[in-house]
């Protein structure tokens, strides 16, 4: 069943997530899984996106960190078009 295939990683991961080591480690794991899931939902290859991001991160300026989010180019264009100009805030 397609539904079972969609939830299989969650069901299999439950046992492993019990042993993340600490609450902070669990929060980090959840953040990474969220980013990878977002990449997948936006039609990006999560492995390629993560590899590319980790390569760029050391020299990437903090002021542009949002550009590394796993959003498709269409999403980014849409966000930029619908964001009010900072001068109007």
Backbone as CSV, one residue per row, in Angstrom:
resi,resn,N_x,N_y,N_z,CA_x,CA_y,CA_z,C_x,C_y,C_z
1,UNK,0.832,-1.182,0.000,0.000,0.000,0.000,0.884,1.256,0.000
2,UNK,0.494,2.253,-0.765,1.286,3.486,-0.805,1.391,4.184,0.549
3,UNK,0.322,4.152,1.327,0.349,4.818,2.631,1.363,4.147,3.549
4,UNK,1.383,2.833,3.532,2.339,2.108,4.370,3.776,2.439,3.969
5,UNK,4.015,2.577,2.678,5.360,2.923,2.215,5.767,4.321,2.662
6,UNK,4.793,5.229,2.755,5.094,6.598,3.175,5.464,6.678,4.651
7,UNK,4.813,5.875,5.477,5.071,5.961,6.918,6.106,4.955,7.413
8,UNK,6.569,4.087,6.534,7.546,3.069,6.944,8.800,3.672,7.577
9,UNK,9.408,4.739,7.001,10.608,5.303,7.649,10.337,5.796,9.070
10,UNK,9.164,6.329,9.295,8.820,6.808,10.637,8.692,5.632,11.596
11,UNK,7.991,4.606,11.157,7.799,3.438,12.018,9.126,2.753,12.321
12,UNK,9.983,2.627,11.333,11.286,1.986,11.545,12.208,2.846,12.396
13,UNK,12.080,4.141,12.251,12.952,5.048,12.985,12.604,5.207,14.446
14,UNK,11.363,4.912,14.818,10.952,5.123,16.215,11.886,4.436,17.197
15,UNK,12.221,3.198,16.933,13.108,2.474,17.846,14.481,3.134,17.923
16,UNK,14.987,3.578,16.795,16.305,4.214,16.780,16.286,5.568,17.476
17,UNK,15.200,6.307,17.332,15.129,7.641,17.907,15.049,7.611,19.425
18,UNK,14.699,6.484,19.992,14.684,6.381,21.447,16.093,6.463,22.030
19,UNK,17.087,6.216,21.203,18.452,6.139,21.688,19.347,7.214,21.078
20,UNK,18.820,8.408,20.882,19.621,9.478,20.297,20.677,9.994,21.260
21,UNK,20.544,9.733,22.526,21.572,10.120,23.482,21.179,11.248,24.400
22,UNK,20.509,12.254,23.887,20.102,13.371,24.715,18.976,14.129,24.013
23,UNK,18.375,15.026,24.748,17.302,15.826,24.165,17.842,16.717,23.039
24,UNK,19.023,17.294,23.250,19.620,18.147,22.216,19.888,17.362,20.941
25,UNK,20.382,16.136,21.092,20.647,15.300,19.919,19.342,14.974,19.198
26,UNK,18.290,14.727,19.947,16.988,14.461,19.353,16.467,15.657,18.577
27,UNK,16.665,16.855,19.127,16.225,18.075,18.430,17.022,18.286,17.150
28,UNK,18.315,18.003,17.191,19.141,18.125,15.985,18.691,17.135,14.921
29,UNK,18.435,15.896,15.348,17.976,14.878,14.399,16.648,15.299,13.770
30,UNK,15.748,15.840,14.587,14.456,16.290,14.067,14.628,17.431,13.072
31,UNK,15.538,18.357,13.357,15.778,19.479,12.442,16.327,18.986,11.106
32,UNK,17.266,18.075,11.150,17.848,17.545,9.914,16.807,16.775,9.112
33,UNK,16.003,15.965,9.800,14.959,15.214,9.103,13.926,16.148,8.486
34,UNK,13.634,17.243,9.159,12.688,18.221,8.614,13.249,18.861,7.353
35,UNK,14.514,19.246,7.374,15.136,19.847,6.194,15.174,18.863,5.026
36,UNK,15.522,17.615,5.296,15.577,16.614,4.232,14.178,16.331,3.685
37,UNK,13.184,16.279,4.557,11.807,16.081,4.115,11.312,17.246,3.282
38,UNK,11.678,18.467,3.681,11.295,19.655,2.922,11.932,19.634,1.534
39,UNK,13.187,19.234,1.463,13.858,19.132,0.165,13.120,18.146,-0.735
40,UNK,12.773,17.010,-0.181,12.074,15.985,-0.959,10.718,16.491,-1.439
41,UNK,9.972,17.153,-0.562,8.654,17.672,-0.934,8.740,18.756,-2.006
42,UNK,9.868,19.447,-2.083,10.054,20.497,-3.079,10.724,19.990,-4.348
43,UNK,10.783,18.680,-4.493,11.302,18.092,-5.722,12.806,18.088,-5.836
44,UNK,13.495,18.301,-4.731,14.957,18.280,-4.736,15.444,16.916,-4.265
45,UNK,16.615,16.521,-4.709,17.244,15.309,-4.216,17.851,15.652,-2.854
46,UNK,17.329,15.090,-1.748,17.819,15.468,-0.415,19.320,15.256,-0.232
47,UNK,19.850,14.184,-0.785,21.281,13.908,-0.633,22.116,14.959,-1.354
48,UNK,21.726,15.288,-2.573,22.458,16.300,-3.336,22.328,17.674,-2.689
49,UNK,21.122,18.006,-2.203,20.921,19.303,-1.552,21.810,19.405,-0.309
50,UNK,21.834,18.352,0.525,22.636,18.380,1.745,24.124,18.482,1.423
51,UNK,24.587,17.726,0.442,25.995,17.774,0.045,26.376,19.185,-0.420
52,UNK,25.539,19.755,-1.273,25.784,21.100,-1.790,25.795,22.131,-0.665
53,UNK,24.841,22.014,0.242,24.734,22.960,1.358,25.939,22.863,2.285
54,UNK,26.346,21.655,2.619,27.489,21.478,3.515,28.786,21.981,2.879
55,UNK,28.879,21.888,1.556,30.070,22.413,0.875,30.084,23.938,0.885
56,UNK,28.915,24.568,0.760,28.826,26.026,0.709,28.898,26.670,2.093
57,UNK,28.424,25.986,3.101,28.218,26.561,4.423,29.440,27.246,5.042
58,UNK,30.636,26.684,4.963,31.771,27.332,5.637,32.079,28.754,5.161
59,UNK,31.799,29.046,3.912,32.123,30.376,3.394,30.880,31.215,3.095
60,UNK,29.711,30.703,3.429,28.460,31.392,3.110,28.195,32.508,4.118
61,UNK,27.825,33.707,3.661,27.550,34.807,4.604,26.262,34.563,5.402
62,UNK,26.297,34.889,6.685,25.133,34.693,7.548,23.918,35.476,7.080
63,UNK,24.141,36.603,6.447,23.024,37.434,5.997,22.227,36.778,4.862
64,UNK,22.788,35.740,4.234,22.115,35.070,3.120,21.824,33.609,3.425
65,UNK,21.804,33.224,4.702,21.654,31.829,5.083,20.315,31.243,4.628
66,UNK,19.283,32.091,4.526,17.976,31.605,4.096,17.995,31.085,2.661
67,UNK,18.959,31.489,1.872,19.071,31.015,0.498,19.488,29.546,0.422
68,UNK,19.988,29.000,1.508,20.406,27.604,1.528,19.268,26.656,1.897
69,UNK,18.122,27.193,2.257,16.989,26.338,2.620,16.583,25.462,1.440
70,UNK,16.070,24.275,1.727,15.742,23.335,0.646,14.419,23.654,-0.036
71,UNK,14.342,24.812,-0.645,13.137,25.213,-1.350,13.418,25.217,-2.849
72,UNK,12.416,24.881,-3.611,12.574,24.887,-5.061,12.704,26.332,-5.548
73,UNK,13.296,26.534,-6.699,13.433,27.900,-7.222,12.086,28.625,-7.339
74,UNK,11.024,27.880,-7.645,9.699,28.493,-7.748,9.246,29.045,-6.404
75,UNK,9.502,28.299,-5.341,9.135,28.748,-3.992,9.895,30.020,-3.645
76,UNK,11.171,30.033,-3.925,12.002,31.189,-3.588,11.524,32.422,-4.344
77,UNK,11.244,32.257,-5.626,10.747,33.380,-6.427,9.423,33.880,-5.864
78,UNK,8.530,32.965,-5.527,7.223,33.320,-4.974,7.366,34.062,-3.646
79,UNK,8.260,33.608,-2.792,8.473,34.252,-1.488,9.002,35.674,-1.689
80,UNK,9.985,35.822,-2.583,10.568,37.144,-2.819,9.543,38.118,-3.403
81,UNK,8.660,37.620,-4.255,7.646,38.481,-4.861,6.587,38.910,-3.847
82,UNK,6.298,38.055,-2.874,5.230,38.329,-1.915,5.721,38.908,-0.591
83,UNK,7.028,39.121,-0.462,7.567,39.702,0.767,7.570,41.221,0.627
84,UNK,6.976,41.914,1.616,6.985,43.378,1.524,8.396,43.931,1.657
85,UNK,8.622,45.058,1.056,9.914,45.729,1.129,10.190,46.132,2.584
86,UNK,11.418,45.939,3.046,11.758,46.260,4.433,11.551,47.730,4.756
87,UNK,11.625,48.570,3.752,11.459,50.004,4.008,10.022,50.346,4.415
88,UNK,9.079,49.435,4.131,7.678,49.694,4.500,7.331,49.163,5.882
89,UNK,8.296,48.496,6.538,8.030,47.918,7.871,7.967,48.986,8.899
